[in-house]
């Protein structure tokens, strides 16, 4: 079974008063809940623990732990879970013959479920603290779990459980290397930013897909999955050792301005047939001027990844700090896109003349969805099963784009495809210093009401080159898990022969209403 990270699908407290639901006691039989799946004791293995370790590696949890003064306890969780994880494969093998080991696994399974649920409880807690200034004490829950984990760990030697031959897994090593983050607290106390639904910078998940789930031949050396090497320092190592790796993740939250309507998102990123990865995606929740804002972006680089990486690191940061972002979002987007492009070109990394990137972004603010696009990445919405384009590709053969380029003194010619100056197949982009006079970073913007939209797809041209808007919507309209939907789109695009990097973000709206 591949390791796939899912955010919890359990019920969250949605009441508007200050009294939240408390974490219930668990009465489990021989099953273990993770998201919508169930794992029997037989199938319970190291990847199940690594799922929890992934959650412990989220940036918002470090901030929450600092506020609650529980950093030491959570670091203890990590270290103990890694110790347990090292012997888990051996325990799974021995459980059929050794009853004590089987009981140990059952105890671990139940406690792991408590930990998983408690982390999701903290996620809800973190937002309610921000919105309602809830003062519930959580330290006792954390300490209780910590003691239980320690108790389980002390039984490893008496049960003669051996470490796996290869040492700890890549995911476990990454968790240990990043454990210090929990002790850092809020990185910028002056900024009201809480990435409480899996800041994508820290939740890239390596998935080793099966041949049945991905139309990728293991014998095909060109099939190389990769991800964000800078956000995940081990990504390059992973990709070099195993080409069958897809990076994905996801999260969920309440809609901005509403405690009853929720959205979930999932993202996936895949090298495709390219040897290098030039794409980045972003999924961020922030609080700007006391309002929750969700921001999603796909950045498709060319001439290297430096421009797309720069956008991932700076575009939303610049946008959220614009003084008119809340009141005049469209104007703010235009000004910030232009200024971000100027800033990039003024830096040393922007001096490479042929390096650039597209940007397709979606901002959720109140009941509004604001989409901005530069280049040929694309945003498509689904309304009652119909595909609604929310952006139009910036291609050199678009009549208005060609006219704009020629008016600026440039030209468009055919060189395998229509290209600006015979070089660039997009008519707008960030970067591209040598063509900047013609290739601008001015976005086209479309605003929609969220009500009535089932989901949106934000993706690079590696998807749209082989899958139409209508096909994309039809492929995933019945897939309720946004992360699974993003993976479905990417794997189908690759199966259809996409030769480019492929990155996709799916945001699904759950327009539920409270009972009356």
N, C-alpha and C positions, 0 to 999 in steps of 0.2 A: 504494500500500500504506500503510495507516495506521500511525502510530507507536505501538506497543504495547510496554510494558516487561515483560519476562519475566525472572525470576530464572533462573540457569543450571540446566539439567537434567542436567549432566554428573555423572559419578560423583564422590562425595566419599570421602575416606579415613575408614573407620569402625573401624579397629583400635583396641584399647584400650591397646596398648603405646605407647612414646614415639617410635617410628620411623614417620613418616608417609610416604605415597607422595610422590615428588617430581613436580614439573610435567613432563610429557613433552614431547619435541620435537614440533613439528607438521609433518605432511606433508600439505598440502592440495592438491587439484587446482584446480578453478575454482569451489569453493563455500565459503561462509562460514557458520559455525555460530553461531546465536544461539538458545539454548534448544533447542527441538525443531524449529525451522525451519531451512531452508538458503536462503541468498541467493546467487544467481549473481553474477558480476562485473557483468553487465548491470543487475541489480536493486540492486546495492550503491550506496547513496546517503547523503545527509546524515543521514537518520533513523537509519541504522545507527550512525554515529559518535555521534549524540546519545544513543543507547541506552547507550553506554559513559560519556558525560558524566553521565548520570543516576546510574549506579552510583558514579561518583566524587563524587557529591553526597550520599552517605549519611553519617549522623552517626557510625555505628560506625567508619567508615573513618578519620574524623578522630581518634578515640581510638586506633585501632591505629597510625596514622601517627605520632602523638605518642610512643607507646611505642617504636616502631622507629626514631624520629628520621629519618623519610623524608618529612616534610611538604613540604620544598622540592622534592623530586623529583616528588611527586604534583601539586603546584601547577604544576610544569613540564609534566606530562602534560596537565593541563587546558588551559593556555594554548596549547600546541602543537596539541592536538586541535581547539580552537576555530579556530585559524588554518587548519588543514587543512580543517575543515568548511566554512569560508567559500567555498572554491573547489571543493568536491567536486561540486556540481551541474554546474559547467562541465566538470570532468574527465569526468564520466559522459557528457556530450554529445559530447565530443571523442574518446572512446576508440575509437569505431568507425572513425575516419579516421586517428588518430595512434597508431602502435604504441608510442611511448615513453610516452604518457599511459596506454595500456592496461597497460603493464608497471608503471607507477607505481601504478595502482589495485590491481593484483594484489599488489604488495609491501605496500601499505597494508592491503589486506584481510587478508593473513596476519598482519601485525603486530597489527591490531585484534583478531583472534581470540586471539592471545597475551595481549593486555591483558585482554580479557574473561575468559579462563580464569584469569589471574593474580589478578584481583580476586576471583573466586570462591574461589580458593585461599587468599587472605588471609582471606576470611570464615570458612572452616574453621579456618585457623590461629588466628584471634582467639579462637574458642571453645576450641580445644585449649590455647592458652596459659593461658586461665583455668582449665580443668579439669585440665590435666596439667603446667602450668608448662614447656611446650616452649620450648627456647631456640634454635631454628633461626634463622639469620640470613637476612633477606629483602632486605636493602638492595641486595645485588648484582643481584638480579633486577630491582628497580625502576630502578636506574641503567642497566642494559642496555637496558630498554625505553625509558627517557628518551632515551638516545643514538640509538636507532633512529628514534624519532619526530622528533627534531631533524634527522636525516639526510633523512627524507622531506620535512620542511617546507622544507629548503633547495632542493629541486627545484621548488618552486612557481613561482618567477620564471622560471627557464630554460625551463619548459614553458609559460609564458605562460598560466597558469590564472587566470581572473578571479573576483573575489568576486561572490556573488549580488547582484542589484540591490537587494534589500530589506535588505541588511546581514545580520548574524547572526540566527539564529532566536531565538524566545522562549526555548526551552529552553537554548540556548547562552548567551544573556544571563544567564539565571538562574544558570547554573554559574559564570560569571565573577564575578557579584555575590556569590556565596557562597564563592568560593575561599578567602577568609580563614579559613573555618571549619576548614580542615585545619591551620592554625597554632595553633588554640586548645587543642588537646589535650583531656583529660578535663575536662568542665565542673565536676564535683564529685568530687575524688579520694577523698572519704570515702564515696561511695556506690558500691557494687559493682553498677553498672548498665552493661550492654553491649548496646545495641540492635543486635545483629549480623545481624538479618534485616530490614533495611529499616524502621527506625522510620518509621511512616506519616507522621509529621510532616514528613518531608523527602522522601518518595517519591511524592507526588501526580504522576500522569502524565497529561498532556493527550493524549487520543486523538481523532483526527478520524475517526469511523467512516464507512464507506461506506454508501450507502442499502441495499445488500443485507445488510449485517451488522446494521444497526439499522433498526427499523421507524419511522423518523423522516423525515417529509417536509421537504426543505430549503426548501420554500416555506412551511412552517408557522412563522410568527414566534414562536409560543408554545413551540417546541421549543428550550429553552435549557439546555445542559449547563453545570454549574459545579462548584465544589469548595470546598476550604478556603482562603478568601482570606487568612487570617492566616498559616497555615502556608506558603502559597505566595503571596507578595506580588503576583505577576503574574497570579493566577487571575482577579481581577476584570477586568483588562485583556483577558485572553484571551477570557473569556466575553462581554464587550461587543463584541469584534471578530468573533467567530465563535460562533454559538449551538450549533453541532454539536460540542460538546466533552464528552467523558466523562472523568472522572478515575478512574484505577485504578492498582493496584500489587500487589505480592505479595512473598513470601519463603518460606524454608523453613529448618528446623533439626532437630536431634535432639530427640526427646521428653525432657522433664525426667526425669532419673534413668536414661536409657537411651541408649547410644551406637549402637544398632542399629535402633531404630524411629524413623522420621522423620515429621514432619508438614510440610505446606505450607499456605500461606494466600494468599488473594487478596481484594482489596476493590475495590469500585466505588461511585461516588457520582454522582448525576444530579439536576439540578433538576426534571426532568419538566416539567409545564405551569406550575409556579410561577415567578414572576419572581425570587424570592429563594431562597437556599439556607439552610435552618435546621438542617441535619443535619451531624453530624461522626461519623467512625469512628476507631477506635484499634486498632493492632496493635503490641504491644510485647513484647520479650523482656528480662527482667532476671534478675539473680542476687540472691536474697534469702536470707540466712542460709546461704550456700554452696549453694543449690539454684536451678537454672534454673526460671524461671516464665514462662509465656506468657500474655498477657492480651489479650483481644479485646473491643471494645465498640462498640455503635451507639447514638448519642444523637440523638433526634428532637426538635428544639426546636419550641416554639410561642410566638407573640408575639415573634418574633425569634430570633436565634441565640446570644444572650449566655449562656443557661443551658447549652445543649449544648456550646458552646465551653468554658465553665468546667469542665464534667465531663471533656471531653477532656484538659484541662490538669491536672486535680487528682485525679480519682477514683482512678486506679491508683496515683498517687504517694502518696496518703494510705493506700491499702490496703497497699501494699508496706512502708510504714513502721510499720504496726500491730504491736505486739510479739507478738501471738498469730496473725499471719497464717498461718504455716506449720503450727502445731500445732492451731489451732482456727479454721479458715478461715471457717466459716459465721458464727460469732460475730463475727469480725473484719469480715466483709462487712456485717452488720447495723449494727454500731456505726459503721463508716466511712461507709456510705450516709447514715445519720442525721446524723453530724457534718458531712459534706461539704455536705449540704443546709442545715444551720444556718449554716455558714461563708459559703455563697453568699448566703443571705438577709441576713446581717449586713453584707455589702459593699454599696457603692453600686450596683453593677450588679444586685444582687438586689432593689432597691427597686421595680422595675417590677412592679406587682401581677399582671399577666397573662402574664408571661414564665415559661416553664417548659420542662421536657424529660423525655422518657422515658430509660431506660437499660436496655439488655440487654447483659449481660457474660458472658464465658466465661473461666474461669481453668484452665489446664493446669498441674497440679502433681503430679509423680510419675506414678502411674498413674491419677490422678483428674482428672475434669472437673467443675468446680463452676460452675453456671450461676445467675446472679442476675438478677432482672427487676423493673423498676418501670415500669408503663405498658403500652402496646400494641405496642411492638416485640417481637420474638419470636425464640426459639431453637428450632430443629428439628434432630434428629439422624436419620441414616440408618443402619439396621442391616439388612444383607442386603436392601436395597431397600425396606424398610418405613420409613415416616415415624414418628418418635417425638417428640412434642412435649416439650421440656424446660422450657417455660415456659407459663403461662396468662395471656392478656391481662387487664389490669386495666381493665375496662369498667364504667361505672356501672350497666348493667343486669345484671351478674353478681349473683346473689341475695345472696351473702355480702358483696360490696362495697357493694351498696345498703343492706344492713342496717347495716354499719359506719358508713356516711356518715350515715344517719338517726339512729343512736345518738349520733353526735357533734353532732347538731343541724342537720345539713344536709338537703338534699333533692335528688332526681333527677327531672327532667322531660324530656319529649320536645320537642325543638326541632330538627327535621330528623333528629336522632339522639338517643339518650339522653345527657343532659349533667348534670354536677354543677352545681347552682345555675342550671341553664339555660344554662350557659356552656361548661364544659370536657367534651370527649368521652372523657376518660380519668379513672379514679378514683384513680390514684396517679401522682405525678410529683415531680421536683425543682423547686424554685422555686414559682411560683404563690402568691405571698405572700398575696393576698386570700382564697384558698381553703385556706390551709394547715391550718386546723383539720380539714378533711375530706379533703384531697388530700395524703396522706402519702408520704414517700420510703422507706417500709419495704419491703425487697425480699422476694419469695418466692424461695426457694433450692432447687435440686435438684442432687444430687451423683450422678455416674455413674462407673463404671469405663470408661476409654478403650478397653480391649480389646473388640473386637466392633463398635465404632462406625466406620463407613466415613468419614463426614464430618458436619460440622455446618454449619448455615446460621444466621447472625445477621443479621436484617434489620429495617428499619423497616416501618411499616404501609403505606407506599406500595407495597410488594411484596405483603404479606399480604392487602391489601384486594381484590386481583384474582387471586391465585394461592394455592391451598390448599396445606397441608403436603405432601400426597401428590403433587400436581402439581410442586411445587418439587423434591422429591427425584427424581422421575422425569425431570425436565428435565435434571438435571446429573449423574446417577449414573454416566454413562459418560464424562464430561468429566474427564480426569485433571488438567488444569491448573486450579488453584483460582482463579486470576485470571480465566481464560476462563469458568469456571463462574459467577463473580459477575457478569460482564458479561452472560452469557446470561440470567440471572434478571432483571436490571434491564431489558434491552431487551425481553424478553417481557412484563414487567409493563407497560411503557410501551405496547407494541403492543396490549395488552388494555384500554387506556384509563385506566390509573392517572393520577390528577390531582394527585398529591402528589409531594414530593421522594422519591427512592428511594435508599436506601443499603443495601449488602449486603456481608457478610464470609462467605467460605466457608473452612473449615479442613478439610483432607483428611488423613487418617491413613494412613501407609504402614507397616503392621504387618509389616515384613520381619524375618526372623531370620537370624543368621549361619549360614553353611554349617558343617556338622559333619563 
